[in-house]
């Protein structure tokens, strides 16, 4: 497992151009072309992962199937990911070989949350930058869709800006290099709240 630091920056949509200019002026550069990110999040019938996320409980986790297409998840190009937030830090596990059709139909059994089924699909456009030795991601055109009611889709007008650094990076360094307000943001939580699930 590889711990990393993840911090969300509070950047308003109307100030995104200013932020992008700041990134470039400070020597930031694109790591690769932007792409669509699509994730289906799982939860148990009481939405305990959602509640743990809202409360900031530790430890907590999020389980999702991730792919890089607006179309449906496809075997061979989708990943089963578990994001874990613990007292020691944050890390992510990825599984590339799994029964996609089965878990999308009947769910997955988690040791902490029990039977978890697909709840919401989140898609967005992501840009990747490198700045001060830190990865910066910018997510926009965020859309939330209910798995049970796929005809219901909600557009999020906001943007999500995140810095992702090596676990040894000091908090002082990140604050000095990225002098922006920090915020808590969970696209999964936003999806549940906006879709009233």
Secondary structure in CASP SS format (residue, H / E / C, confidence):
PFRMAT SS
TARGET T0000
AUTHOR 0000-0000-0000
METHOD secondary structure of the structure
MODEL  1
X C 1.00
X C 1.00
X C 1.00
X E 1.00
X E 1.00
X E 1.00
X E 1.00
X E 1.00
X E 1.00
X C 1.00
X C 1.00
X C 1.00
X H 1.00
X H 1.00
X H 1.00
X H 1.00
X H 1.00
X H 1.00
X H 1.00
X H 1.00
X H 1.00
X H 1.00
X H 1.00
X H 1.00
X H 1.00
X C 1.00
X C 1.00
X C 1.00
X E 1.00
X E 1.00
X E 1.00
X E 1.00
X E 1.00
X E 1.00
X E 1.00
X E 1.00
X E 1.00
X E 1.00
X E 1.00
X E 1.00
X E 1.00
X E 1.00
X E 1.00
X C 1.00
X C 1.00
X C 1.00
X C 1.00
X H 1.00
X H 1.00
X H 1.00
X H 1.00
X H 1.00
X H 1.00
X H 1.00
X H 1.00
X C 1.00
X C 1.00
X C 1.00
X C 1.00
X E 1.00
X E 1.00
X E 1.00
X E 1.00
X E 1.00
X E 1.00
X E 1.00
X E 1.00
X C 1.00
X C 1.00
X C 1.00
X C 1.00
X C 1.00
X C 1.00
X C 1.00
X C 1.00
X C 1.00
X C 1.00
X C 1.00
X E 1.00
X E 1.00
X E 1.00
X E 1.00
X E 1.00
X E 1.00
X E 1.00
X C 1.00
X C 1.00
X C 1.00
X C 1.00
X E 1.00
X E 1.00
X E 1.00
X E 1.00
X E 1.00
X E 1.00
X C 1.00
X C 1.00
X C 1.00
X C 1.00
X H 1.00
X H 1.00
X H 1.00
X H 1.00
X H 1.00
X H 1.00
X H 1.00
X C 1.00
X E 1.00
X E 1.00
X E 1.00
X C 1.00
X C 1.00
X C 1.00
X E 1.00
X E 1.00
X E 1.00
X E 1.00
X E 1.00
X E 1.00
X E 1.00
X E 1.00
X E 1.00
X E 1.00
X E 1.00
X E 1.00
X E 1.00
X E 1.00
X E 1.00
X E 1.00
X E 1.00
X E 1.00
X C 1.00
X C 1.00
X E 1.00
X E 1.00
X E 1.00
X E 1.00
X E 1.00
X E 1.00
X E 1.00
X E 1.00
X E 1.00
X E 1.00
X E 1.00
X E 1.00
X E 1.00
X C 1.00
X C 1.00
X C 1.00
X C 1.00
X C 1.00
X C 1.00
X E 1.00
X E 1.00
X E 1.00
X E 1.00
X C 1.00
X C 1.00
X C 1.00
X E 1.00
X E 1.00
X E 1.00
X E 1.00
X E 1.00
X E 1.00
X E 1.00
X C 1.00
X C 1.00
X C 1.00
X C 1.00
X H 1.00
X H 1.00
X H 1.00
X H 1.00
X H 1.00
X H 1.00
X H 1.00
X C 1.00
X C 1.00
X C 1.00
X C 1.00
X E 1.00
X E 1.00
X C 1.00
X C 1.00
X C 1.00
X H 1.00
X H 1.00
X H 1.00
X H 1.00
X H 1.00
X H 1.00
X H 1.00
X H 1.00
X H 1.00
X C 1.00
X C 1.00
END
